[in-house]
Amino acid sequence: MQLCSFSLKDDTVETTVGVITSDCSHLSTLKALSIPSSSVTEEGICELIPTLPTVVHLDMSRCGSIRSKALEIIGQTCKSLTRLDRVMWPLYGEQMNDSNDDSDAKAFNIPKLTLLEMSAGWLPGSSLATILENCPELEHLEIESDCDDNPF
């Protein structure tokens, strides 16, 4: 079996991650993983990501607990990753922006990334320069904003 794409739109991601990672042999060919709006923890995604060396598209939109540790592991492990979707609900964006923590952007080192979709409130504006510096092949940057006062 050659699994190329896996999409989970359910709130049972943590259980599914455990089942998936228990037999990782079928993940070696996975090209796309989509887990938007899931309740997966950062620890769960950190366990899963090393089993996905060939993933080229990762959608972790609206996964509020995934932060810099997971992004760092993604950058270290997913050498073929060209697209990352990281759009957040406005509430998540506000919570993250209030922290003024740019550790997520510093962990964001994905050299082959060509397409990034994210929310403007996901990180402080100064961090955008860090992302652009760490992703030299970035061609398409899509920043969504629901806030009128957002600088983007």
ZAPA-773016 format. One line per field, with one value per residue: residue number from 1; x, y, z of N, C-alpha, C in turn. Coordinates in Angstrom, 2 decimals, m for minus. Example, Ala and Ser with C-alpha at 12.3 -4.5 7.8 and 13.67 -1.06 7.14 Angstrom:
BEGIN
seq	[1 | 2]
n.c1	[13.19 | 12.85]
n.c2	[m5.69 | m2.25]
n.c3	[7.80 | 7.08]
ca.c1	[12.30 | 13.67]
ca.c2	[m4.50 | m1.06]
ca.c3	[7.80 | 7.14]
c.c1	[13.20 | 12.90]
c.c2	[m3.30 | 0.03]
c.c3	[7.80 | 7.87]
This chain:
BEGIN
seq	[1 | 2 | 3 | 4 | 5 | 6 | 7 | 8 | 9 | 10 | 11 | 12 | 13 | 14 | 15 | 16 | 17 | 18 | 19 | 20 | 21 | 22 | 23 | 24 | 25 | 26 | 27 | 28 | 29 | 30 | 31 | 32 | 33 | 34 | 35 | 36 | 37 | 38 | 39 | 40 | 41 | 42 | 43 | 44 | 45 | 46 | 47 | 48 | 49 | 50 | 51 | 52 | 53 | 54 | 55 | 56 | 57 | 58 | 59 | 60 | 61 | 62 | 63 | 64 | 65 | 66 | 67 | 68 | 69 | 70 | 71 | 72 | 73 | 74 | 75 | 76 | 77 | 78 | 79 | 80 | 81 | 82 | 83 | 84 | 85 | 86 | 87 | 88 | 89 | 90 | 91 | 92 | 93 | 94 | 95 | 96 | 97 | 98 | 99 | 100 | 101 | 102 | 103 | 104 | 105 | 106 | 107 | 108 | 109 | 110 | 111 | 112 | 113 | 114 | 115 | 116 | 117 | 118 | 119 | 120 | 121 | 122 | 123 | 124 | 125 | 126 | 127 | 128 | 129 | 130 | 131 | 132 | 133 | 134 | 135 | 136 | 137 | 138 | 139 | 140 | 141 | 142 | 143 | 144 | 145 | 146 | 147 | 148 | 149 | 150 | 151 | 152]
n.c1	[0.84 | 0.49 | 0.29 | m0.65 | m1.92 | m3.42 | m6.15 | m7.71 | m10.54 | m11.61 | m12.20 | m10.68 | m7.97 | m5.63 | m5.82 | m5.86 | m3.35 | m1.72 | m2.40 | m1.60 | 1.17 | 2.00 | 2.42 | 4.44 | 5.34 | 3.78 | 3.71 | 5.86 | 5.63 | 3.87 | 2.53 | 0.91 | m0.55 | m3.36 | m4.78 | m6.71 | m8.24 | m8.02 | m7.59 | m5.06 | m2.14 | 0.91 | 2.90 | 1.91 | 2.00 | 4.71 | 5.58 | 4.50 | 5.49 | 8.29 | 7.91 | 7.19 | 8.89 | 8.67 | 6.66 | 5.04 | 3.08 | 1.50 | m1.15 | m2.01 | m3.91 | m5.74 | m5.01 | m4.47 | m2.63 | m0.19 | 3.02 | 6.21 | 8.06 | 7.07 | 7.10 | 9.82 | 10.69 | 9.35 | 10.71 | 13.26 | 12.81 | 11.01 | 12.15 | 11.33 | 9.15 | 6.99 | 4.72 | 2.87 | 0.10 | m1.19 | m3.36 | m5.20 | m7.91 | m9.48 | m9.44 | m7.32 | m5.20 | m5.22 | m4.55 | m1.98 | m0.65 | m0.78 | 1.18 | 3.58 | 5.70 | 8.20 | 9.17 | 8.00 | 8.34 | 11.14 | 11.69 | 10.80 | 12.09 | 12.28 | 13.63 | 12.89 | 10.34 | 7.75 | 5.21 | 3.26 | 0.62 | m1.04 | m2.34 | m2.61 | m2.57 | m1.17 | 1.52 | 3.88 | 4.46 | 7.18 | 8.28 | 7.80 | 9.85 | 11.83 | 10.78 | 10.77 | 13.50 | 14.37 | 13.16 | 14.12 | 13.21 | 10.60 | 7.77 | 5.08 | 3.10 | 0.51 | m1.48 | m3.95 | m6.40 | m8.57 | m8.88 | m9.34 | m7.39 | m4.97 | m1.57 | m0.93]
n.c2	[m1.18 | 2.22 | 5.05 | 8.28 | 10.64 | 12.01 | 12.92 | 14.34 | 15.22 | 15.41 | 15.24 | 13.38 | 13.16 | 12.76 | 10.10 | 8.83 | 9.59 | 8.08 | 5.46 | 5.60 | 6.11 | 3.79 | 1.80 | 2.63 | 2.08 | 2.41 | 5.13 | 6.17 | 7.09 | 9.15 | 12.15 | 14.33 | 15.78 | 16.53 | 18.11 | 20.00 | 22.09 | 20.29 | 18.68 | 17.96 | 17.57 | 19.38 | 17.59 | 15.24 | 15.83 | 16.21 | 13.63 | 12.39 | 13.74 | 13.04 | 10.62 | 11.23 | 11.74 | 12.37 | 14.18 | 16.81 | 18.70 | 20.21 | 20.69 | 22.41 | 24.08 | 26.06 | 24.55 | 24.94 | 24.25 | 23.69 | 24.78 | 26.45 | 24.30 | 22.09 | 23.23 | 23.56 | 20.88 | 20.07 | 21.61 | 20.45 | 17.80 | 17.44 | 17.64 | 17.87 | 19.49 | 21.75 | 23.24 | 24.85 | 25.15 | 27.31 | 28.64 | 30.41 | 30.54 | 33.67 | 34.05 | 32.36 | 33.62 | 36.14 | 35.39 | 34.36 | 36.56 | 38.38 | 37.46 | 38.38 | 36.84 | 35.67 | 33.17 | 31.12 | 31.97 | 32.02 | 29.34 | 28.53 | 27.26 | 26.30 | 25.42 | 24.63 | 25.49 | 26.76 | 27.79 | 29.45 | 29.67 | 31.62 | 33.14 | 36.59 | 37.43 | 35.45 | 35.69 | 38.13 | 41.14 | 41.72 | 39.27 | 38.28 | 38.95 | 37.24 | 34.74 | 35.03 | 35.19 | 32.67 | 30.95 | 30.69 | 29.94 | 30.68 | 31.51 | 32.13 | 33.80 | 33.82 | 35.73 | 35.83 | 37.98 | 38.95 | 41.13 | 44.61 | 46.36 | 45.24 | 45.18 | 44.01]
n.c3	[0.00 | m0.80 | 0.68 | m0.03 | 0.68 | 3.57 | 5.39 | 8.14 | 9.72 | 12.28 | 15.79 | 17.04 | 16.79 | 18.37 | 19.31 | 16.83 | 15.84 | 17.51 | 16.68 | 14.00 | 14.22 | 15.46 | 13.59 | 11.38 | 8.83 | 6.52 | 6.19 | 4.92 | 2.33 | 2.36 | 1.19 | 1.75 | 4.60 | 6.39 | 9.01 | 10.01 | 12.50 | 14.57 | 17.75 | 18.35 | 20.29 | 20.98 | 21.67 | 20.53 | 17.77 | 17.52 | 17.88 | 15.66 | 13.32 | 12.75 | 11.43 | 8.90 | 6.50 | 3.77 | 3.33 | 1.62 | 1.79 | 4.45 | 6.54 | 9.23 | 10.22 | 12.52 | 14.75 | 17.80 | 19.83 | 18.76 | 18.55 | 18.75 | 19.30 | 17.83 | 15.26 | 14.91 | 14.85 | 12.57 | 10.64 | 10.86 | 10.15 | 7.94 | 5.15 | 2.53 | 2.53 | 1.03 | 1.22 | 3.72 | 5.74 | 8.02 | 9.25 | 11.61 | 14.00 | 14.83 | 17.67 | 18.55 | 17.24 | 18.48 | 21.12 | 20.70 | 19.59 | 21.69 | 23.37 | 22.43 | 21.58 | 19.62 | 19.16 | 17.68 | 15.05 | 14.91 | 15.13 | 12.78 | 10.25 | 7.31 | 4.64 | 1.93 | 1.60 | m0.33 | m0.39 | 1.91 | 4.06 | 6.29 | 9.35 | 10.04 | 12.69 | 13.91 | 14.63 | 15.89 | 13.96 | 13.40 | 13.21 | 10.73 | 8.98 | 9.89 | 9.16 | 6.36 | 5.91 | 6.79 | 5.03 | 2.16 | m0.40 | m0.58 | m2.36 | m2.48 | m0.28 | 1.80 | 3.73 | 6.00 | 7.39 | 9.96 | 11.39 | 11.74 | 12.63 | 12.11 | 11.08 | 8.65]
ca.c1	[0.00 | 1.24 | m0.57 | m0.09 | m2.59 | m4.22 | m6.88 | m8.52 | m11.33 | m12.32 | m11.56 | m10.02 | m6.64 | m4.60 | m5.94 | m5.47 | m1.90 | m1.15 | m2.59 | m0.77 | 2.60 | 2.32 | 2.93 | 4.83 | 5.88 | 2.97 | 3.80 | 7.09 | 5.32 | 2.84 | 2.89 | 0.09 | m1.24 | m4.28 | m5.43 | m7.22 | m9.19 | m7.91 | m7.13 | m3.77 | m1.23 | 2.24 | 3.62 | 1.41 | 2.51 | 6.16 | 5.75 | 4.09 | 6.26 | 9.48 | 7.52 | 6.71 | 10.02 | 8.40 | 5.49 | 5.27 | 2.00 | 1.05 | m2.19 | m2.23 | m4.72 | m6.62 | m4.52 | m3.96 | m1.57 | 1.06 | 3.82 | 7.58 | 8.73 | 6.61 | 7.60 | 11.25 | 10.81 | 8.91 | 11.82 | 14.37 | 12.43 | 10.29 | 13.06 | 10.66 | 7.95 | 6.93 | 3.53 | 2.39 | m1.09 | m1.20 | m4.37 | m5.76 | m9.13 | m9.09 | m9.15 | m5.96 | m4.29 | m5.13 | m3.80 | m0.58 | m0.11 | m0.65 | 2.37 | 4.75 | 6.72 | 8.49 | 9.86 | 7.43 | 9.00 | 12.54 | 11.71 | 10.29 | 13.24 | 11.89 | 14.29 | 12.26 | 8.96 | 7.44 | 3.89 | 2.89 | m0.68 | m1.14 | m3.12 | m1.78 | m2.46 | m0.47 | 2.78 | 4.17 | 4.88 | 8.63 | 8.66 | 7.64 | 11.19 | 12.53 | 10.25 | 11.27 | 14.93 | 14.56 | 12.51 | 14.60 | 12.51 | 9.20 | 7.26 | 3.70 | 2.80 | m0.88 | m1.75 | m5.37 | m6.63 | m9.95 | m8.84 | m9.16 | m6.21 | m3.79 | m0.67 | m0.70]
ca.c2	[0.00 | 3.46 | 6.14 | 9.55 | 11.77 | 11.65 | 14.08 | 13.99 | 16.38 | 14.89 | 15.65 | 12.21 | 13.13 | 12.21 | 8.65 | 8.43 | 9.75 | 6.90 | 4.31 | 5.80 | 5.99 | 2.44 | 1.08 | 3.75 | 1.66 | 2.93 | 6.59 | 6.60 | 7.71 | 10.17 | 13.45 | 15.40 | 15.52 | 17.62 | 17.90 | 21.29 | 22.17 | 19.13 | 18.96 | 17.30 | 18.31 | 19.57 | 16.33 | 14.30 | 16.18 | 15.98 | 12.18 | 12.01 | 14.37 | 12.28 | 9.48 | 11.78 | 12.39 | 12.75 | 15.06 | 18.08 | 19.63 | 20.00 | 21.65 | 22.41 | 25.26 | 26.05 | 23.62 | 25.95 | 23.85 | 23.48 | 26.00 | 26.47 | 23.00 | 21.31 | 23.89 | 23.26 | 19.49 | 20.05 | 22.13 | 19.51 | 16.48 | 17.46 | 18.30 | 18.05 | 20.31 | 22.95 | 24.02 | 24.77 | 25.94 | 27.57 | 29.67 | 30.24 | 31.29 | 34.96 | 33.92 | 31.84 | 34.66 | 37.16 | 34.82 | 34.24 | 37.89 | 39.02 | 37.00 | 39.03 | 35.81 | 35.33 | 31.88 | 30.35 | 32.39 | 31.61 | 27.90 | 28.35 | 27.17 | 25.29 | 25.98 | 24.35 | 25.97 | 27.71 | 28.37 | 29.55 | 30.30 | 31.82 | 34.26 | 37.74 | 37.49 | 34.29 | 36.08 | 39.56 | 41.59 | 41.67 | 37.88 | 37.99 | 39.04 | 36.01 | 33.68 | 35.25 | 34.88 | 31.23 | 30.22 | 31.41 | 29.57 | 31.07 | 32.25 | 32.54 | 34.03 | 34.25 | 36.11 | 36.16 | 38.83 | 39.26 | 42.30 | 45.87 | 47.08 | 44.45 | 45.90 | 43.30]
ca.c3	[0.00 | m0.88 | 1.12 | m0.49 | 1.31 | 4.73 | 5.91 | 9.30 | 10.13 | 13.42 | 17.03 | 17.63 | 16.19 | 19.27 | 19.24 | 15.48 | 15.75 | 18.17 | 15.80 | 12.81 | 14.53 | 15.94 | 12.42 | 10.52 | 7.53 | 5.42 | 6.13 | 4.25 | 1.04 | 2.56 | 0.61 | 2.31 | 5.86 | 6.68 | 10.31 | 10.49 | 13.61 | 15.44 | 19.11 | 18.53 | 21.15 | 20.41 | 21.88 | 19.53 | 16.44 | 17.57 | 17.73 | 14.31 | 12.26 | 12.31 | 10.59 | 7.63 | 5.83 | 2.38 | 3.24 | 0.93 | 2.17 | 5.82 | 6.95 | 10.68 | 10.50 | 13.68 | 15.77 | 18.71 | 20.76 | 18.02 | 18.65 | 18.24 | 19.36 | 16.68 | 14.04 | 14.81 | 14.42 | 11.17 | 9.85 | 10.89 | 9.65 | 6.66 | 4.21 | 1.24 | 2.73 | 0.19 | 1.55 | 5.09 | 6.04 | 9.47 | 9.48 | 12.95 | 14.33 | 15.42 | 19.09 | 18.68 | 16.80 | 19.53 | 22.23 | 20.33 | 19.38 | 22.99 | 24.07 | 21.84 | 21.53 | 18.23 | 19.11 | 16.59 | 13.80 | 14.96 | 14.90 | 11.43 | 9.36 | 6.34 | 3.46 | 0.64 | 1.62 | m1.41 | m0.15 | 3.31 | 4.30 | 7.74 | 9.85 | 10.41 | 14.14 | 14.42 | 15.22 | 15.79 | 12.63 | 13.23 | 12.95 | 9.31 | 8.40 | 10.27 | 8.31 | 5.00 | 5.92 | 6.99 | 3.95 | 0.98 | m1.63 | m0.45 | m3.51 | m2.23 | 1.13 | 1.94 | 5.11 | 6.19 | 8.53 | 10.30 | 12.27 | 11.01 | 13.10 | 11.86 | 10.17 | 7.38]
c.c1	[0.89 | 0.29 | 0.08 | m0.69 | m3.45 | m4.84 | m7.78 | m9.24 | m12.21 | m11.55 | m10.84 | m8.59 | m5.63 | m4.63 | m5.46 | m3.97 | m1.22 | m1.26 | m1.68 | 0.70 | 2.97 | 2.83 | 3.24 | 5.26 | 5.09 | 3.04 | 5.00 | 6.83 | 4.29 | 3.33 | 2.12 | m0.59 | m2.07 | m5.03 | m6.02 | m8.24 | m9.12 | m7.41 | m5.80 | m2.88 | 0.12 | 3.06 | 3.20 | 1.96 | 4.03 | 6.48 | 5.47 | 5.05 | 7.51 | 9.15 | 7.10 | 7.84 | 9.72 | 7.23 | 5.88 | 4.22 | 1.49 | 0.05 | m2.46 | m3.03 | m5.61 | m6.28 | m3.77 | m2.81 | m0.23 | 1.83 | 5.25 | 8.28 | 8.35 | 7.12 | 9.08 | 11.46 | 10.37 | 10.05 | 12.99 | 14.07 | 11.88 | 11.08 | 12.43 | 9.45 | 8.01 | 5.71 | 3.12 | 1.20 | m1.19 | m2.15 | m5.03 | m7.08 | m8.70 | m8.74 | m7.74 | m4.95 | m4.11 | m4.31 | m2.32 | 0.06 | 0.10 | 0.65 | 3.63 | 5.96 | 6.97 | 9.25 | 9.30 | 8.12 | 10.46 | 12.69 | 11.34 | 11.44 | 13.00 | 12.39 | 13.59 | 10.83 | 8.75 | 6.10 | 3.57 | 1.58 | m0.83 | m2.03 | m2.18 | m1.57 | m1.68 | 0.84 | 3.01 | 4.74 | 6.37 | 9.09 | 8.54 | 9.00 | 11.99 | 12.08 | 10.79 | 12.76 | 15.18 | 13.94 | 12.89 | 13.88 | 11.03 | 8.79 | 5.88 | 3.46 | 1.39 | m1.16 | m3.20 | m5.50 | m8.12 | m10.03 | m8.59 | m7.87 | m4.92 | m2.90 | m0.45 | m1.78]
c.c2	[1.24 | 4.61 | 7.46 | 10.75 | 11.28 | 12.92 | 13.63 | 15.24 | 16.01 | 15.29 | 14.49 | 12.07 | 12.46 | 10.69 | 8.14 | 8.54 | 8.54 | 5.66 | 4.41 | 5.55 | 4.61 | 1.55 | 2.10 | 3.35 | 2.22 | 4.45 | 7.07 | 7.27 | 8.83 | 11.52 | 14.60 | 14.94 | 16.75 | 17.30 | 19.21 | 21.13 | 20.98 | 19.56 | 18.28 | 18.19 | 18.48 | 18.28 | 15.30 | 14.57 | 15.97 | 14.48 | 11.75 | 12.50 | 13.58 | 11.06 | 9.92 | 12.44 | 12.89 | 13.71 | 16.38 | 19.13 | 19.24 | 21.10 | 21.45 | 23.64 | 25.02 | 24.95 | 24.48 | 25.54 | 23.61 | 24.80 | 25.75 | 25.11 | 22.15 | 21.91 | 23.60 | 21.82 | 19.34 | 20.51 | 21.17 | 18.21 | 16.50 | 18.23 | 18.57 | 18.99 | 21.57 | 23.80 | 23.76 | 25.70 | 26.06 | 28.73 | 29.38 | 31.01 | 32.60 | 34.87 | 33.39 | 32.90 | 35.73 | 36.64 | 34.76 | 35.61 | 38.61 | 38.62 | 37.73 | 38.09 | 35.45 | 34.01 | 30.99 | 30.70 | 31.96 | 30.12 | 27.56 | 28.37 | 26.02 | 25.76 | 25.75 | 24.86 | 27.00 | 28.39 | 28.30 | 30.30 | 30.41 | 33.00 | 35.37 | 37.79 | 36.36 | 34.65 | 37.57 | 39.93 | 41.50 | 40.26 | 37.51 | 38.03 | 37.78 | 34.85 | 33.82 | 34.91 | 33.38 | 30.36 | 30.88 | 31.08 | 29.97 | 31.95 | 32.83 | 32.63 | 34.58 | 34.49 | 36.55 | 37.01 | 39.08 | 40.53 | 43.56 | 46.59 | 46.32 | 45.14 | 45.22 | 43.65]
c.c3	[0.00 | m0.57 | 0.73 | 0.22 | 2.46 | 5.28 | 7.04 | 9.77 | 11.30 | 14.67 | 17.72 | 17.13 | 17.09 | 19.27 | 17.89 | 15.30 | 16.38 | 17.30 | 14.58 | 13.12 | 15.05 | 14.81 | 11.34 | 9.13 | 6.36 | 5.29 | 5.31 | 2.90 | 1.16 | 2.04 | 1.23 | 3.58 | 6.19 | 7.98 | 10.85 | 11.60 | 14.55 | 16.82 | 19.40 | 19.39 | 20.46 | 20.55 | 20.83 | 18.16 | 16.40 | 17.45 | 16.29 | 13.23 | 11.84 | 11.44 | 9.19 | 6.82 | 4.42 | 2.23 | 2.56 | 1.27 | 3.55 | 6.17 | 8.43 | 11.09 | 11.72 | 14.70 | 16.79 | 19.59 | 20.06 | 17.97 | 18.18 | 18.27 | 18.14 | 15.38 | 13.83 | 14.32 | 12.97 | 10.27 | 9.78 | 10.15 | 8.23 | 5.61 | 2.85 | 1.33 | 1.88 | 0.51 | 3.00 | 5.25 | 7.55 | 9.77 | 10.82 | 13.08 | 14.96 | 16.90 | 19.31 | 18.31 | 17.86 | 20.71 | 21.92 | 20.18 | 20.70 | 23.69 | 23.59 | 21.79 | 20.08 | 18.12 | 18.01 | 15.28 | 13.78 | 14.70 | 13.47 | 10.43 | 8.39 | 4.98 | 2.12 | 0.54 | 0.50 | m1.20 | 1.34 | 3.41 | 5.81 | 8.07 | 10.27 | 11.91 | 14.75 | 15.09 | 15.05 | 14.42 | 12.39 | 12.89 | 11.49 | 8.61 | 8.70 | 9.40 | 6.89 | 4.88 | 5.99 | 5.90 | 2.62 | m0.32 | m1.61 | m1.62 | m3.26 | m0.73 | 1.20 | 3.41 | 5.21 | 7.44 | 8.71 | 11.14 | 11.46 | 11.38 | 12.85 | 10.84 | 8.83 | 6.43]
